[in-house]
Amino acid sequence: MQRLKHSVLEYGIWLYILACIAWLLFRLGELHLPYYLLLGLPVVPALLCPIFSVSLGAQLLGSPQPRKMWKITAAIAIGISLILAWIIVEVRPLAFITQAQNTAAILGGIFNPNPAELVPMLAALVETIYLALLATVLAIPFAFVLSFFAAKNLMFGSIYGRIAYIAIRTISTIFRSIEAIVWAIIFCVWVGIGPFAGMLALWIHSIASLIKLFSEQIENIDPGPVEAIKATGASTLQIWRYAVAPQILAPYLAFTIYRWDINVRMATIVGFVGGGGIGLALFQEQAMLAWRNVGLIMWLIALVVWIMDMFSGYIREKLVAN
């Protein structure tokens, strides 16, 4: 069974490598690699590499290979991925170097901001800060409770626990994979354009992200207190209350502050699609090519993010010290 797993993973690795080569051949020379070759050729290394102990798949699954030829497969996979990325992204270093003059008006506005718009922009900035704060605060209770059900070490003791773990992990992963700007578009249609839509977008995304951070912290706790309290016949809730909670409260607070920091920055992007705050003002000013106002907004955002970064770093340092 173990060798079968190694072979399946090895097949997948070589299928990926050949698929990349087929794409490059088509992109650069319009050459088509037949599907039967694409699907059939990886079978050869999938069968031979585990036999001769040179399997990258086995190495990745925790079975160290005595021969180091698996490193060649790894180098090929990494190298062809980088080549593919370079071509797909259409990297043009010459354009980057020679076309900088196109940004002269933008850079001029950034380094010569318009102080006349300071007061209205400060009002939008305050809206952004409180928008992010409310989204973070409202996300905490949901993420806190659900994180216990998303921790493998707490939920894998029964079939119902496994089902709850898989369900919550799956839902939170899906919600987290949808960017906040997409949620903002949805909520702008749902509740209308404004800061409430932006707050809801960050709230949903924050819950999903904090569930991941919180649950992983629970999975890394010291199992000793849990086993000790479980041995006394304590209920599940008592175990969570007296063995798990004391170990996670300080990291939870640090993660929450960090998430507020993230939400302040994300609120700017959410504003581009109608989520309110200074992001909406930034979108309006850049649409009118008012680059001096754009420059003012960018400096204000940078200042707030810097203050938030210093504040969150200070709080995390105090938590670690205590």
KOLMARTOR-920228 format. One record per residue (C-alpha): x, y negated, z negated; residue in one letter. Coordinates in steps of 0.5 Angstrom, whole numbers, plus 2048, in hexadecimal, padded with zeros to 3 digits. Each point is the difference from the previous one (the first is absolute). Layout:
XYZA ...
//
This chain:
800800800M 8067FB7FEQ 803802807R 7FA7FE804L 7FF7FA7FCK 8077FE802H 7FF802807S 7F97FC801V 8047FA7FDL 805801805E 7FC801806Y 7FC7F97FEG 8077FC800I 802803806W 7F97FF803L 8017F87FEY 807800803I 7FE803807L 7F97FB800A 8057FA7FFC 804803806I 7FA801804A 7FE7F97FFW 8077FD801L 800804807L 7F97FD802F 8017F97FER 8077FF803L 7FF805806G 7F9802800E 802807800L 7FB8057FDH 8028057FBL 7FB806801P 7FC8017FAY 8028087FFY 8077FE800L 7FE7FA7FBL 7FD8057FBL 804806802G 8077FE7FFL 8007FE7F9P 7FE8087FFV 807802801V 8047FB7FBP 7FA8027FBA 801807800L 808800801L 8027FA7FBC 7FD8047F9P 803806803I 8077FD800F 7FF7FC7FAS 8017F9804V 7F87FE7FFS 7FF7F97FEL 7F98027FEG 8038057FBA 8047FA7FEQ 7FA7FB7FFL 7FC8067FCL 8068007FBG 803806803S 8087FE800P 803803807Q 8078027FFP 8017FE807R 8007F8802K 7FE801807M 7F97FD7FDW 8037FA800K 8017FF807I 7F8801801T 7FF7FB7FBA 8057FB804A 7FC802806I 7F97FE7FDA 8037FA7FDI 8037FD806G 7FB802805I 7FB7FC7FBS 8047FA800L 801800808I 7F8801800L 7FF7FA7FBA 8047FC804W 7FD801807I 7F98007FDI 8017F97FCV 8037FD806E 8067FD7FCV 8037FA804R 8067FE7FDP 8017FB806L 7FA7FD7FFA 8017FF7F9F 8067FC801I 7FE7FC806T 7F97FE7FEQ 8017FD7FAA 7FE7F9802Q 7F9802801N 7FF8007F9T 8037F87FFA 7F97FD7FFA 7FE8067FAI 8077FF7FDL 8007F9800G 7F98007FDG 8028057FAI 8067FB7FEF 7FC7FA801N 7FA8027FCP 7FA7FB800N 7FF7FD7F8P 7FA7FD802A 7FC806800E 8038027F9L 7FA8007FCV 7FB804805P 805805801M 8018017F8L 7F98017FFA 800805805A 8068037FDL 7FD8007F9V 7FA804804E 805805802T 8038017F9I 7F98017FDY 7FE804806L 8068057FFA 7FF8007F8L 7F9802800L 801806805A 8058027FCT 7FC8007F9V 7FA803803L 804806803A 8048027FAI 7FA8037FCP 7FE804806F 807802802A 8028027F8F 7FA805800V 801803807L 8078017FFS 7FF8057FAF 7FC804805F 8067FF806A 8058037FCA 802807801K 8038027FAN 7F97FE7FCL 7FC803805M 803806803F 7FD8047FAG 7F9802803S 7FD801807I 7FC7FA7FEY 8067FC7FFG 803802806R 7FA7FD804I 8007FA7FCA 8077FF801Y 800801808I 7FA7FC801A 8027FA7FCI 807800803R 7FD801807T 7FB7FA800I 8067FC7FCS 805801806T 7FB7FF805I 7FE7F97FDF 8077FE7FFR 802802807S 7FB7FB803I 8037F97FFE 7FD7FA7FCA 7FF7FC806I 7FC806803V 7FC8007FAW 7FF7F8800A 7FD801807I 7FB8057FDI 7FE7FB7FAF 8007FA804C 7FA803804V 7FD8037FAW 8007FA7FBV 8027FA805G 8077FD801I 8037FD7FAG 8048027FAP 7FB8057FDF 801804806A 8087FF7FFG 7FF8027F9M 7FC807802L 805802805A 8067FF7FBL 7FC8037FAW 7FF807805I 807800802H 8037FF7F9S 7FB8057FDI 803805805A 8077FE7FFS 8008007F8L 7FD807800I 806802804K 8057FD7FBL 7FC8017FAF 7FF808801S 808801802E 8027FD7FAQ 7FB8057FCI 803805804E 8077FE7FDN 7FE8007F9I 8048047FAD 7FC806800P 8028027F9G 7FA7FB7FCP 7FB803805V 8028077FEE 8007FF7F9A 7F97FC800I 7FD806804K 8028057FBA 7FC7FD7FBT 7FA801804G 7FF7F9802A 7FB7FF806S 8027FD807T 7FE7F97FEL 8048007F9Q 806803804I 8007FA805W 7FF7FB7FAR 8058027FBY 805804805A 8007FC806V 7FE7F97FFA 8057FE7FBP 805802806Q 7FD7FC805I 7FE7FA7FEL 8067FC801A 802802807P 7F87FF801Y 8017F97FEL 8067FF804A 7FD803807F 7FA7FB7FFT 8047FA7FFI 804803807Y 7F9801803R 7FE7F97FFW 8077FD803D 7FE804806I 7F97FE800N 8027F9800V 804801806R 7FB804804M 7FA7FB7FEA 8047FB805T 7FF806806I 7F98017FEV 7FE7F9801G 802800807F 7FA804802V 7FB7FC7FBG 8028027F9G 8017F97FDG 8067FD7FDG 8067FD803I 800806805G 7FA7FD803L 8037F9800A 806802803L 7FD804806F 7FC7F9801Q 8067FC800E 804804805Q 7FA801805A 8007F8800M 808801801L 8017FB7FAA 8078037FEW 8017FB7FBR 7FA8027FCN 802807801V 8077FF7FDG 7FD7FD7FAL 7FB8067FFI 806805801M 8047FC7FBW 7FB8007FBL 7FF808801I 8078017FFA 8007FC7FAL 7FA8047FDV 803807802V 8077FE7FDW 7FD7FE7F9I 7FC806800M 806804802D 8047FD7FAM 7FA8017FBF 7FE807802S 8088027FFG 8007FC7F9Y 7FA8047FEI 803807803R 8067FE7FCE 7FD7FF7F9K 7FC807801L 806804801V 8047FC7FBA 7FA8027FBN 
//
